[in-house]
Amino acid sequence: MTSDHSTHEMTRRGLLGATFAAGVFLAAEASPIEAWAAEGDVQISASGVSVLASVGGRVAIRDGQGTVRSAGSKFQVKDSAAGVQISTGGTPTLTSLADGTPAIRMDYTMPAAAGAVTVYGLFTVSTNHVHLEWHVTGPSTLVADGFMFSRAIQNPTEADEYVAVTEWVRDAGGGIPYEAKVGVAHASTWGELHGLLLLQRSKQDWTNATWVHSPGVPQADGSLISRAEFFFTTERPSAAVSIGTSRELGVEVWTDQPFNLWEAAGATATVKVQVANGTQSARDVDLSWWVRDFNGKRLVNATATGTVPAASTWEHSFTVGAPAAGVALVEVVAASGEDEAFARTNLGVLGPYSYQAGAESMFGIANYPWLQVPSADAVLDLWQKAGANRVRISYEGGPGLPPSEFDARGMMHNIELQPSLDVTDAEAAQWAATYTDKAIAAGADYFEVGNELNRPFNTGDAAQAYIDKVMRPVRDYLDASGKDVKLLNNGLAGMDEPWVENFIAGGGWDMIDAFAYHPGRGNFTPDYIPSGEDWDAGTNGIYWNFLGGLRKLQALMDQHGHKDIWLTEAYACTRPNGWWNDTYRQAAENIFLTLAIAKAEGIKGVLWYQFHDSVLGMPQVADPENVEYHFGLMNRDVSPKPSLLAYANAARTLDEATPLGWLQFANPKTKGLLFDTPAGEAAVLWNRADGYLLNADHDPGGRHFPAPEVWVDHWPTKTTLNVKSAGSTLTQVDCIGQRKTVRASGRRAAVVLDGAPRLFIGTNLSASLAA
């Protein structure tokens, strides 16, 4: 069946949208509102908060003791014709809403260049809460996404945080639950007191100590309104929103362990739960929770009851042994009467490991570490523990971390910079000089000159412009510099055979030191090789496959000369309940098999896209429908996906592996790769009795597929293979690193295979290598 998530997400997100639209947030308790005006200043106050507005546009928010905590005086609009326009003053007056609620109106003075643009602010208060909105009228050329208001936090005790507020919802179309956005908050701290500035949408990288990004929302009369809510609170952001919006129940779950990762199975994991009651009456709440490992075993299944005071919270915690199976899923449900809320997170185990491959390691990350939670050092520690030894992008003053941070850890770093194909020759030469110098200064091993500039895909149309406007100027400049930075072509989206053929024909092959592409993959196993020559490059086309594309590239190299191959973006997308994308279990299997094939095929570098679920500019803001959001090895809450364990398992088991080749068996559906490792000969084995298509029984009329939970085995056919062993046992390692011993009789071990790849250490299969 088909499903549109937007029709299912009722609960708190719907309430938040409605309250934003109405301009009304509910106070924790009623309190009288006072208003006065004197000498141009106007003030409104309620319990715990007051707003003082002054001539010139200044709006100050004060706490219950009268201390100014936040102040601003300007509003910014953006116009596609007139550009950015910032107010130059403002006049405050006392007014009231239609229901008689006292309010402050601030009429802003806009510069003459703004033309017919008018802006006024309307501010109201209730207990510990300020509602702020700005009404904008003007020409049709106004760009609503460019609206901002000024705000400076006064004397904070900690740096501001950008906090995504989410809730878990169950898909009415079936499948796994997922997180949906409630809003985003800019959180300020003064000791025990917090200020929570909540908006429906606000980009982190457009917000700083002076300005807050506050997009306008079009109204029926043609005007636009920007809205924000400010709360003084001592609660966690999620609970503050539940209480502020009078949400019946809210649940948040977390641990104090970085990334919810422990170093040893069985270590005591303490899971913390906070239940918020946003109503005006105390509520009896039934709390239940379960923890299940990757195999479906219930590690915990328990309940508790408690009373949550009105407009307040209840905190509870429980313990569980860190999962021996590497990763476990936690769900906590709070119920009171007909109301229910729930939340999920993952727990994991990833112990220390001493990698030996060093600079020869193929394992890396395709995106700079832009989400540095809980810290940059903690993120890099985890990268190195998982085996990532290279980052695709690092340069001084660039996004992420500078090269010195990676150099200090002995990690390798490349650089990727994006040019334009639509420039003059002089502009192309200037870009080449400026950005090649940047690559040299960064100490990059490889300069990847651009990203996915092969549109339209599978046509070859853009290859010559890329040679003329980008590659030749960069090659010439780099050669003249005498520096030894190696050049990669722009990482192609998919293995675009027509583009590569035209690139070779135009002389580009001799300009690069190694070849880069992104083996995009849809609902195909990584070892799928489509038949035929004409591969559909549409959104759901067979062009988006892994091994088939690699074989095409290798065939071209057989004709024109071999170069090292870099997969500068490889991925396993877990967008929930979508047939084109991987389930969480499939992603773990496919990551391990992708990396095993890459190792077997001698790929120089595999850079995984990306480390965290989220999108740049709005980190940790839940976005279930956006495919770009779901590529991470880690969840939005920075807990581990099974994907992280699969990546680390591949990095560890293949760290010093030498590929011996593909295996061939009497049953053509049984597949294998053979490696020589320090632990002995090892084979990755699987069977394709169930085919190469994932989620094959999806509804062809829509994108929805009710994904099973992570512990559900999706391979129905089991095939036994008698494997020759070097000794009396084999060690079987599954995709996330779970190990078990398989006993051999007469140097033969019966192993059970299906579509999931497994590594078997201690084999003796060299006689089965394909010719």
C-alpha positions as MATLAB code, in Angstrom:
seq = 'MTSDHSTHEMTRRGLLGATFAAGVFLAAEASPIEAWAAEGDVQISASGVSVLASVGGRVAIRDGQGTVRSAGSKFQVKDSAAGVQISTGGTPTLTSLADGTPAIRMDYTMPAAAGAVTVYGLFTVSTNHVHLEWHVTGPSTLVADGFMFSRAIQNPTEADEYVAVTEWVRDAGGGIPYEAKVGVAHASTWGELHGLLLLQRSKQDWTNATWVHSPGVPQADGSLISRAEFFFTTERPSAAVSIGTSRELGVEVWTDQPFNLWEAAGATATVKVQVANGTQSARDVDLSWWVRDFNGKRLVNATATGTVPAASTWEHSFTVGAPAAGVALVEVVAASGEDEAFARTNLGVLGPYSYQAGAESMFGIANYPWLQVPSADAVLDLWQKAGANRVRISYEGGPGLPPSEFDARGMMHNIELQPSLDVTDAEAAQWAATYTDKAIAAGADYFEVGNELNRPFNTGDAAQAYIDKVMRPVRDYLDASGKDVKLLNNGLAGMDEPWVENFIAGGGWDMIDAFAYHPGRGNFTPDYIPSGEDWDAGTNGIYWNFLGGLRKLQALMDQHGHKDIWLTEAYACTRPNGWWNDTYRQAAENIFLTLAIAKAEGIKGVLWYQFHDSVLGMPQVADPENVEYHFGLMNRDVSPKPSLLAYANAARTLDEATPLGWLQFANPKTKGLLFDTPAGEAAVLWNRADGYLLNADHDPGGRHFPAPEVWVDHWPTKTTLNVKSAGSTLTQVDCIGQRKTVRASGRRAAVVLDGAPRLFIGTNLSASLAA';
ca = [
       0.000    0.000    0.000;
       1.090    3.568   -0.498;
       1.597    6.028    2.295;
       2.095    9.754    2.637;
       3.747   10.471    5.969;
       2.297   13.960    6.014;
      -1.198   12.527    6.462;
      -0.159   10.428    9.451;
       1.745   12.807   11.672;
      -0.936   14.168   13.945;
       0.184   14.469   17.613;
       2.430   17.235   18.847;
       3.749   18.448   15.504;
       0.228   19.257   14.399;
      -0.432   21.044   17.647;
       2.760   23.050   17.354;
       1.870   24.172   13.851;
      -1.591   25.183   14.964;
      -0.362   27.130   17.958;
       2.278   28.881   15.875;
      -0.329   29.795   13.286;
      -2.671   31.092   15.948;
       0.104   32.912   17.754;
      -0.939   31.289   21.040;
       1.177   29.165   23.339;
      -0.281   27.992   26.605;
       1.196   29.031   29.912;
       2.161   26.550   32.589;
      -0.252   28.385   34.839;
      -2.380   31.469   34.500;
      -0.927   34.729   35.766;
      -2.024   38.385   35.548;
      -0.498   40.474   32.764;
       0.504   44.048   33.480;
       1.321   46.824   30.997;
       2.641   50.386   31.302;
       4.179   53.113   29.165;
       6.471   56.001   30.142;
       8.805   58.328   28.216;
       8.712   56.262   25.039;
       9.283   52.923   26.782;
       6.528   50.359   27.067;
       6.446   47.195   29.145;
       4.283   44.119   29.591;
       4.890   41.530   32.291;
       3.589   38.228   33.628;
       4.845   35.811   36.248;
       8.550   35.141   35.659;
       8.978   37.405   32.619;
       8.653   40.908   31.229;
       9.274   42.619   27.889;
      10.574   46.189   27.676;
      10.409   47.950   24.301;
      12.079   51.271   23.594;
      12.170   53.915   20.908;
      14.713   52.868   18.298;
      13.418   49.321   18.023;
      14.977   47.734   21.128;
      13.062   44.799   22.584;
      14.464   43.355   25.822;
      13.278   40.154   27.507;
      13.768   40.127   31.302;
      13.436   37.323   33.822;
      11.311   37.401   36.970;
      13.956   39.422   38.821;
      14.020   42.079   36.104;
      17.416   41.050   34.683;
      17.708   41.513   30.928;
      18.502   38.143   29.372;
      17.950   38.832   25.673;
      17.792   42.043   23.667;
      17.506   42.999   20.011;
      16.506   46.010   17.957;
      16.367   45.101   14.261;
      14.485   43.018   11.727;
      15.893   41.946    8.381;
      14.049   41.128    5.189;
      15.447   39.812    1.946;
      14.225   40.864   -1.470;
      15.319   39.203   -4.704;
      15.402   42.639   -6.363;
      16.471   45.033   -3.577;
      18.634   42.583   -1.618;
      18.911   42.465    2.166;
      17.179   45.338    3.992;
      17.638   45.949    7.735;
      15.442   48.162    9.888;
      16.999   51.397   11.137;
      14.724   52.130   14.090;
      11.324   51.506   15.587;
       8.499   52.998   17.623;
       6.794   50.928   20.353;
       3.180   51.312   21.502;
       0.920   49.462   23.883;
      -1.956   47.666   22.229;
      -4.071   44.582   22.815;
      -5.169   41.494   20.927;
      -8.752   40.896   19.862;
      -9.394   39.008   23.117;
      -8.066   41.908   25.193;
      -4.633   40.442   25.960;
      -2.122   43.279   26.426;
       0.557   43.433   23.738;
       3.432   45.558   22.509;
       3.500   46.683   18.903;
       6.807   47.789   17.412;
       6.603   49.647   14.098;
      10.002   49.338   12.454;
      11.606   51.991   10.294;
      12.786   50.424    7.042;
      15.401   52.023    4.756;
      14.247   53.839    1.630;
      15.830   51.110   -0.506;
      13.288   48.648    0.897;
      10.576   50.449   -1.056;
       7.051   49.496   -0.044;
       8.112   47.053    2.664;
       6.519   47.551    6.075;
       7.328   45.577    9.215;
       5.771   45.618   12.653;
       6.355   43.319   15.622;
       3.672   42.091   18.016;
       4.752   40.719   21.405;
       2.704   39.145   24.216;
       3.542   37.432   27.499;
       2.218   34.706   29.771;
       3.840   32.784   32.609;
       7.599   32.449   31.849;
       6.821   32.879   28.156;
       7.008   35.506   25.410;
       5.289   35.173   22.052;
       7.025   37.153   19.299;
       5.844   37.723   15.774;
       6.789   40.068   12.959;
       4.293   41.030   10.252;
       5.794   41.894    6.871;
       4.100   43.326    3.808;
       5.788   44.195    0.555;
       6.322   43.245   -3.077;
       6.148   39.702   -4.442;
       9.956   39.717   -4.679;
      10.304   39.283   -0.898;
      12.212   36.084   -0.054;
      10.540   34.630    3.030;
      13.419   32.293    3.837;
      15.757   35.266    4.249;
      13.953   36.896    7.207;
      15.921   37.328   10.454;
      15.630   39.217   13.730;
      18.435   40.548   15.891;
      19.012   39.149   19.345;
      21.921   39.257   21.770;
      21.992   37.000   24.836;
      23.206   38.912   27.889;
      25.900   37.356   30.121;
      25.228   33.659   29.503;
      27.103   31.103   31.582;
      27.430   28.686   28.641;
      27.523   28.949   24.881;
      24.174   28.797   23.114;
      23.019   25.448   21.780;
      21.006   24.635   18.674;
      18.498   22.000   19.772;
      16.232   20.012   17.505;
      12.965   19.075   19.189;
      11.405   15.912   17.815;
       8.795   13.301   18.547;
       8.430    9.676   17.555;
       5.446    8.707   15.431;
       4.117    5.404   14.115;
       3.486    5.183   10.391;
      -0.194    4.560    9.682;
       0.904    2.814    6.484;
       2.765    0.214    8.519;
       6.458   -0.335    9.118;
       8.907    1.073   11.604;
       8.302    4.275   13.598;
      10.428    7.323   12.956;
      11.189   10.754   14.348;
       9.414   13.851   13.097;
      10.252   17.504   13.650;
       8.454   19.492   16.311;
      10.597   22.591   16.036;
      14.079   23.938   16.649;
      15.293   25.849   19.655;
      18.167   28.193   20.307;
      18.879   27.427   23.965;
      20.665   29.850   26.288;
      21.884   29.197   29.836;
      22.304   31.292   32.960;
      23.204   28.807   35.678;
      20.075   26.749   36.437;
      17.901   29.003   34.280;
      17.508   28.351   30.569;
      16.064   30.470   27.798;
      14.484   28.482   25.000;
      13.818   30.363   21.759;
      11.596   28.004   19.771;
      10.794   28.289   16.056;
       9.184   25.920   13.612;
      12.268   26.242   11.396;
      15.590   28.019   11.791;
      18.906   27.194   10.161;
      21.825   26.873   12.513;
      24.385   28.215   10.072;
      22.283   31.332    9.427;
      22.084   32.108   13.151;
      24.825   33.698   15.220;
      25.309   35.810   18.339;
      23.545   38.728   16.640;
      20.908   37.319   14.308;
      18.337   34.519   14.402;
      17.062   32.972   11.181;
      13.260   33.244   11.291;
      11.602   32.399    7.967;
       8.363   34.126    7.084;
       5.159   32.167    6.523;
       2.821   33.441    3.763;
      -0.654   34.516    4.876;
      -3.952   34.536    3.009;
      -3.819   38.338    2.641;
      -0.411   38.217    0.942;
       1.598   39.282    3.978;
       4.199   37.163    5.742;
       4.640   36.440    9.438;
       7.734   35.286   11.311;
       7.014   33.717   14.699;
       9.064   32.611   17.678;
       8.369   31.538   21.251;
      10.678   32.326   24.164;
      10.469   30.311   27.404;
      12.260   30.664   30.695;
      12.565   27.130   32.010;
      14.585   24.699   34.072;
      13.318   21.727   32.030;
      14.990   19.912   29.138;
      13.952   21.408   25.778;
      11.624   18.555   24.813;
       9.736   18.764   28.106;
       9.600   22.570   27.940;
       7.904   22.335   24.546;
       5.443   19.697   25.767;
       4.495   21.887   28.692;
       4.481   25.120   26.700;
       2.159   23.670   24.054;
      -0.044   21.926   26.634;
       0.822   18.570   25.064;
      -0.839   15.735   26.991;
       2.322   13.625   27.246;
       5.869   13.777   25.991;
       8.719   11.291   26.393;
      12.458   11.675   26.047;
      15.022    8.883   26.483;
      18.814    9.123   26.702;
      21.952    7.886   28.450;
      24.916    9.779   29.846;
      27.330    7.556   27.872;
      28.762    9.287   24.773;
      27.051    7.891   21.679;
      25.287    5.296   23.896;
      28.337    3.115   23.249;
      30.062    0.888   25.799;
      33.367   -0.907   25.403;
      32.306   -4.329   26.662;
      29.219   -6.491   26.529;
      27.481   -6.814   29.880;
      28.545   -3.395   31.187;
      25.681   -1.769   33.048;
      23.863    0.693   30.841;
      21.610    3.173   32.620;
      18.803    4.469   30.449;
      17.137    7.707   31.554;
      13.548    8.628   30.802;
      11.695   11.890   31.249;
       7.911   12.054   30.947;
       6.381   15.509   30.512;
       2.781   16.377   31.359;
       1.672   19.521   29.575;
      -1.853   19.589   30.948;
      -3.180   21.579   33.892;
      -3.934   18.465   35.977;
      -1.736   15.788   37.520;
      -1.765   12.540   35.548;
      -1.182    8.914   36.494;
       1.163    7.443   33.912;
       1.931    3.838   33.017;
       5.497    3.584   31.806;
       6.658    0.505   29.909;
       9.888   -0.303   28.123;
      11.690   -3.040   26.276;
      15.210   -3.577   24.972;
      15.848   -6.029   22.097;
      19.153   -6.965   20.505;
      20.015   -7.404   16.824;
      18.764  -10.992   16.964;
      15.439  -10.069   18.548;
      16.243  -11.311   22.045;
      14.474   -9.303   24.731;
      17.096   -8.041   27.160;
      14.580   -6.123   29.273;
      10.792   -5.924   29.368;
       9.391   -4.006   32.342;
       6.869   -1.446   33.592;
       6.486    1.249   36.228;
       3.771    3.657   37.301;
       3.987    7.203   38.520;
       2.125   10.464   38.923;
       3.289   13.437   36.892;
       2.290   16.818   38.358;
       0.491   19.379   36.203;
       2.786   21.191   33.786;
       5.753   19.246   35.088;
       7.898   16.144   34.569;
       8.673   12.738   36.036;
      12.090   11.187   35.628;
      12.728    7.465   35.774;
      15.701    5.273   34.924;
      16.366    1.594   34.363;
      19.434   -0.528   33.729;
      20.325   -3.188   31.185;
      23.506   -5.033   30.344;
      25.225   -3.576   27.269;
      24.273   -5.935   24.441;
      26.511   -8.873   23.601;
      25.056   -8.709   20.086;
      26.713   -5.361   19.500;
      23.634   -3.182   19.211;
      20.198   -3.091   20.825;
      17.031   -1.067   20.339;
      15.224    0.620   23.243;
      11.579    1.706   23.210;
       9.855    3.503   26.089;
       6.095    4.159   26.120;
       4.181    6.475   28.462;
       0.405    6.071   28.587;
      -2.336    7.801   30.531;
      -5.923    7.042   29.614;
      -6.173    7.283   25.857;
      -3.041    9.412   25.547;
       0.289    7.860   24.644;
       3.782    9.008   23.718;
       6.921    7.007   23.067;
      10.588    7.357   22.210;
      13.404    5.163   20.956;
      17.173    5.065   21.008;
      19.948    2.517   20.378;
      22.596    1.093   22.699;
      25.814   -0.389   21.366;
      29.121   -2.034   22.215;
      32.315   -1.143   20.382;
      35.541   -2.020   22.131;
      39.023   -0.680   21.412;
      41.004   -1.978   18.462;
      44.550   -1.448   17.225;
      44.452   -0.910   13.457;
      47.632   -1.652   11.537;
      47.006   -0.597    7.929;
      47.872    3.067    8.551;
      48.086    5.133    5.382;
      47.198    2.055    3.325;
      43.753    1.837    4.899;
      40.920    2.321    2.431;
      38.417    3.345    5.135;
      37.306    6.956    5.462;
      34.400    9.371    5.786;
      33.077   11.383    2.841;
      31.922   14.397    4.826;
      33.823   16.536    7.293;
      32.794   16.100   10.966;
      30.216   18.862   11.008;
      28.101   17.520   13.877;
      30.533   17.640   16.777;
      28.348   16.185   19.533;
      29.316   15.786   22.324;
      32.635   17.258   21.131;
      34.983   17.264   18.177;
      37.472   15.105   20.069;
      34.788   12.566   20.960;
      33.683   12.334   17.330;
      37.235   11.816   16.074;
      37.841    9.266   18.829;
      34.853    7.321   17.540;
      35.947    7.684   13.915;
      39.268    6.121   14.796;
      37.699    3.413   16.945;
      35.418    2.501   14.017;
      38.382    2.435   11.634;
      37.900    5.641    9.638;
      41.399    6.860    8.792;
      40.710    9.559    6.201;
      38.382   12.494    5.693;
      37.370   13.711    2.271;
      37.377   17.452    3.032;
      39.662   19.453    5.302;
      41.284   22.830    4.864;
      42.067   25.852    7.018;
      39.023   28.080    7.380;
      36.793   25.470    5.794;
      33.850   23.614    7.292;
      34.488   20.879    9.808;
      37.961   20.671   11.327;
      41.295   22.026   10.002;
      44.048   19.702    8.723;
      46.051   20.117   11.924;
      43.364   18.219   13.871;
      43.763   15.192   11.611;
      47.546   15.491   11.396;
      47.757   15.376   15.183;
      45.989   12.014   15.130;
      47.859   10.576   12.171;
      44.706   10.639   10.061;
      44.837   11.260    6.323;
      42.923   14.071    4.616;
      41.887   15.041    1.113;
      40.057   18.076   -0.190;
      37.061   18.508   -2.477;
      36.114   21.930   -3.836;
      33.277   22.734   -6.188;
      33.868   24.749   -9.393;
      31.383   25.996  -11.964;
      31.195   24.919  -15.597;
      29.468   28.143  -16.596;
      32.407   30.571  -16.473;
      34.748   32.402  -18.827;
      38.239   31.106  -19.506;
      39.685   33.874  -17.343;
      37.361   32.989  -14.447;
      38.255   29.322  -14.860;
      41.969   30.109  -14.670;
      41.459   32.247  -11.560;
      39.430   29.511   -9.849;
      42.117   26.953  -10.667;
      44.856   29.133   -9.172;
      42.940   30.066   -6.012;
      41.621   26.633   -5.163;
      44.641   24.616   -6.176;
      46.631   26.843   -3.819;
      44.034   26.055   -1.136;
      44.498   22.323   -1.725;
      48.280   22.677   -1.552;
      48.099   24.742    1.640;
      45.819   22.117    3.217;
      48.441   19.423    2.689;
      45.799   17.346    0.921;
      46.861   13.987   -0.427;
      44.223   14.188   -3.154;
      42.378   17.162   -4.634;
      38.963   16.010   -5.835;
      38.095   18.721   -8.327;
      34.373   19.061   -7.954;
      31.394   16.957   -6.982;
      28.827   15.222   -9.214;
      29.251   17.519  -12.202;
      28.107   14.824  -14.638;
      24.505   15.987  -14.916;
      22.480   15.047  -16.910;
      23.466   11.545  -15.838;
      24.410    8.835  -18.302;
      24.603   11.202  -21.291;
      28.222   12.398  -21.275;
      27.066   15.924  -22.123;
      29.055   17.736  -19.423;
      32.419   16.027  -19.890;
      34.010   18.452  -22.355;
      33.015   21.547  -20.408;
      34.527   19.947  -17.299;
      37.809   19.340  -19.137;
      37.957   22.853  -20.591;
      36.730   24.901  -17.633;
      38.046   22.891  -14.708;
      40.404   19.993  -15.202;
      42.867   21.443  -17.714;
      43.316   24.778  -15.840;
      43.861   22.933  -12.554;
      46.268   20.417  -14.087;
      48.288   23.165  -15.762;
      48.463   25.261  -12.616;
      49.400   22.318  -10.404;
      52.135   21.171  -12.815;
      53.577   24.687  -12.889;
      53.617   24.768   -9.077;
      55.752   21.636   -8.842;
      53.689   20.349   -5.900;
      52.789   16.682   -5.554;
      49.084   16.867   -4.738;
      47.285   14.128   -6.659;
      44.213   14.976   -8.709;
      40.873   13.208   -8.746;
      38.133   14.040  -11.229;
      34.877   15.272   -9.758;
      33.257   12.335   -7.960;
      30.679   11.232  -10.514;
      27.127   10.494   -9.415;
      26.917    6.830  -10.391;
      29.387    5.137  -12.739;
      28.545    7.316  -15.743;
      29.996    5.390  -18.689;
      29.156    7.975  -21.419;
      30.738   10.735  -19.334;
      33.907    8.689  -18.792;
      34.127    7.815  -22.501;
      33.857   11.492  -23.451;
      36.307   12.459  -20.722;
      38.825    9.994  -22.119;
      38.196   11.102  -25.708;
      38.741   14.742  -24.722;
      42.119   14.051  -23.133;
      40.993   14.128  -19.510;
      42.305   10.676  -18.609;
      45.918   11.874  -18.600;
      45.045   14.860  -16.399;
      44.008   12.806  -13.362;
      46.064   10.631  -11.038;
      43.150    8.483   -9.876;
      39.453    8.110  -10.671;
      36.566    9.044   -8.363;
      32.898    8.181   -8.460;
      29.901    7.610   -6.169;
      28.355    4.154   -6.567;
      24.787    5.126   -5.782;
      22.674    2.085   -4.962;
      18.921    1.604   -4.838;
      17.053   -1.515   -3.736;
      19.712   -3.846   -5.097;
      22.258   -5.893   -3.194;
      25.811   -4.561   -3.654;
      26.806   -7.552   -5.827;
      24.033   -6.928   -8.382;
      25.175   -6.579  -12.014;
      22.272   -5.501  -14.256;
      22.051   -7.100  -17.662;
      22.019   -5.044  -20.860;
      23.824   -1.882  -21.824;
      21.134    0.778  -21.445;
      20.796    1.509  -17.753;
      17.951    3.791  -16.686;
      19.480    6.740  -14.793;
      16.157    7.993  -13.458;
      15.334    8.313   -9.785;
      14.675    4.584   -9.392;
      16.749    3.309  -12.327;
      19.130    0.347  -12.429;
      21.980    2.792  -13.160;
      22.143    3.144   -9.372;
      23.949   -0.110   -8.591;
      27.311   -0.994   -7.058;
      29.175   -3.920   -8.615;
      27.731   -3.484  -12.099;
      29.056    0.049  -12.301;
      32.440   -1.019  -11.012;
      32.639   -3.677  -13.726;
      31.889   -1.058  -16.404;
      34.679    1.157  -15.088;
      37.118   -1.728  -14.983;
      36.280   -2.623  -18.591;
      37.044    0.968  -19.654;
      40.311    0.857  -17.738;
      41.262   -2.370  -19.512;
      41.109   -0.357  -22.736;
      42.568    2.980  -21.674;
      44.857    2.293  -18.739;
      44.339    1.496  -15.084;
      44.194    4.079  -12.333;
      43.479    3.794   -8.621;
      39.755    3.923   -7.933;
      38.257    6.091   -5.194;
      34.666    5.735   -4.051;
      34.466    9.222   -2.580;
      30.854    8.729   -1.525;
      29.518    5.255   -0.731;
      26.335    4.796    1.229;
      23.406    2.786    2.539;
      20.390    5.041    2.998;
      17.855    4.083    5.692;
      14.955    6.419    4.909;
      12.122    4.755    6.850;
       9.501    2.668    5.096;
      10.698    3.320    1.568;
      11.220    0.389   -0.825;
      14.076    2.057   -2.714;
      16.105    2.389    0.475;
      17.613   -0.079    2.924;
      15.987   -1.220    6.123;
      18.260   -0.912    9.139;
      19.181   -4.592    8.893;
      19.751   -4.443    5.139;
      21.977   -1.392    5.580;
      24.256   -3.258    7.998;
      24.478   -6.241    5.638;
      25.058   -4.063    2.594;
      27.710   -1.904    4.249;
      29.721   -4.976    5.178;
      29.364   -6.512    1.709;
      30.106   -3.202   -0.054;
      33.340   -2.817    1.881;
      34.298   -6.462    1.414;
      33.807   -6.192   -2.371;
      35.746   -2.921   -2.436;
      38.619   -4.586   -0.588;
      38.511   -7.599   -2.906;
      38.559   -5.356   -5.976;
      41.555   -3.323   -4.807;
      39.679   -0.036   -4.349;
      42.111    2.600   -3.076;
      39.689    4.507   -0.869;
      36.078    4.127    0.280;
      34.746    7.282    1.917;
      31.429    6.654    3.624;
      28.640    9.198    3.253;
      28.017   10.165    5.983;
      28.702    9.828    9.712;
      25.467   11.205   11.201;
      21.852   11.262   10.092;
      20.935   14.938    9.491;
      21.445   17.566    6.839;
      23.967   20.375    6.839;
      22.704   23.660    8.237;
      19.965   22.008   10.311;
      21.781   19.353   12.366;
      19.623   16.795   14.179;
      16.406   18.312   12.837;
      14.242   15.303   12.013;
      13.232   15.123    8.361;
      11.722   11.688    7.610;
      10.852   12.359    3.965;
      14.193   13.849    2.949;
      16.340   11.058    1.519;
      19.486   13.148    2.102;
      18.877   13.013    5.850;
      19.199    9.226    6.265;
      22.723    8.309    5.099;
      24.453    8.291    8.484;
      26.222    5.550   10.379;
      24.756    7.182   13.498;
      21.200    8.151   14.370;
      19.997   11.710   14.752;
      20.405   11.452   18.534;
      24.027   10.319   17.916;
      23.320    6.787   19.079;
      24.716    4.006   16.846;
      22.858    2.486   13.944;
      23.697   -1.150   13.186;
      25.448    0.503   10.231;
      28.220    1.774   12.519;
      28.889   -1.727   13.835;
      28.964   -3.084   10.265;
      31.455   -0.415    9.158;
      33.697   -1.065   12.164;
      33.437   -4.827   11.664;
      34.594   -4.500    8.057;
      37.404   -2.110    9.030;
      38.648   -4.537   11.682;
      38.335   -7.850    9.878;
      39.720   -6.449    6.599;
      42.303   -4.081    8.099;
      45.309   -6.140    6.981;
      43.506   -8.454    4.594;
      45.056   -9.302    1.234;
      42.465  -10.142   -1.433;
      42.918  -13.535   -3.089;
      39.922  -13.343   -5.429;
      36.319  -14.361   -5.994;
      35.214  -17.890   -5.173;
      33.247  -20.182   -7.439;
      31.017  -23.039   -6.250;
      28.964  -25.808   -7.816;
      25.833  -23.898   -6.818;
      26.034  -20.717   -8.957;
      23.888  -18.840   -6.438;
      26.536  -19.272   -3.752;
      29.001  -16.380   -3.805;
      32.248  -15.694   -2.020;
      35.373  -13.579   -1.617;
      38.647  -14.966   -0.289;
      41.233  -13.083    1.767;
      44.514  -13.783    3.460;
      44.466  -12.201    6.934;
      46.700  -12.266   10.025;
      44.069  -14.585   11.579;
      44.382  -16.991    8.662;
      42.518  -17.496    5.425;
      39.039  -15.972    5.573;
      36.083  -16.033    3.196;
      33.032  -13.810    2.920;
      30.169  -16.081    1.823;
      26.513  -15.559    0.893;
      23.818  -17.082   -1.301;
      21.465  -15.388   -3.779;
      18.612  -17.935   -3.797;
      16.304  -15.028   -2.873;
      17.646  -12.793   -5.615;
      19.328   -9.415   -5.795;
      16.306   -7.166   -5.268;
      15.534   -5.804   -1.822;
      11.976   -5.071   -0.710;
      10.868   -6.698   -3.955;
       7.242   -7.049   -2.847;
       6.686   -3.302   -2.595;
       3.669   -1.574   -4.078;
       4.762   -0.329   -7.527;
       2.322    2.557   -7.238;
       4.152    4.435   -4.467;
       7.369    4.720   -2.516;
       6.038    3.212    0.729;
       7.244   -0.132    2.028;
       6.403   -1.268    5.582;
       9.929   -1.973    6.756;
      10.379   -4.737    9.336;
      12.123   -4.133   12.641;
      15.895   -4.503   12.631;
      15.869   -7.983   14.192;
      13.625   -9.501   11.498;
      15.457  -11.872    9.129;
      14.365  -10.959    5.581;
      16.055  -13.897    3.789;
      13.640  -16.881    3.718;
      15.880  -19.364    1.899;
      18.682  -21.074    3.852;
      21.347  -23.046    1.988;
      23.919  -25.345    3.563;
      27.468  -25.303    2.197;
      30.218  -27.711    3.261;
      33.282  -25.530    3.628;
      36.829  -26.873    3.718;
      38.574  -25.697    6.882;
      42.210  -25.325    7.845;
      41.544  -26.773   11.298;
      38.855  -28.220   13.508;
      36.734  -25.066   13.632;
      35.684  -21.998   11.693;
      34.897  -18.639   13.270;
      31.740  -17.158   11.795;
      31.406  -13.361   11.939;
      28.127  -11.733   10.901;
      27.727   -8.259    9.431;
      27.850   -6.400   12.765;
      30.660   -8.491   14.228;
      28.804  -11.177   16.194;
      30.997  -14.266   16.382;
      30.305  -17.938   16.847;
      32.306  -21.127   16.425;
      31.379  -23.649   13.745;
      32.896  -27.083   14.328;
      34.472  -28.986   11.440;
      34.509  -32.738   11.002;
      37.231  -34.117    8.777;
      38.240  -30.550    7.889;
      34.733  -29.840    6.614;
      32.276  -27.474    8.271;
      28.599  -27.220    7.377;
      27.655  -23.541    7.282;
      24.207  -22.112    6.639;
      24.075  -19.291    4.095;
      21.442  -16.846    2.924;
      21.479  -13.381    1.385;
      23.341  -11.856    4.351;
      27.155  -11.840    4.000;
      29.141  -13.612    6.715;
      32.872  -13.872    7.210;
      34.347  -17.296    7.987;
      37.851  -17.303    9.440;
      39.943  -20.452    9.137;
      38.851  -21.669    5.704;
      40.874  -23.608    3.148;
      39.206  -22.558   -0.100;
      42.022  -21.513   -2.423;
      41.117  -24.442   -4.717;
      37.702  -22.846   -5.201;
      39.019  -19.534   -6.549;
      37.392  -18.543   -9.822;
      39.603  -18.852  -12.854;
];
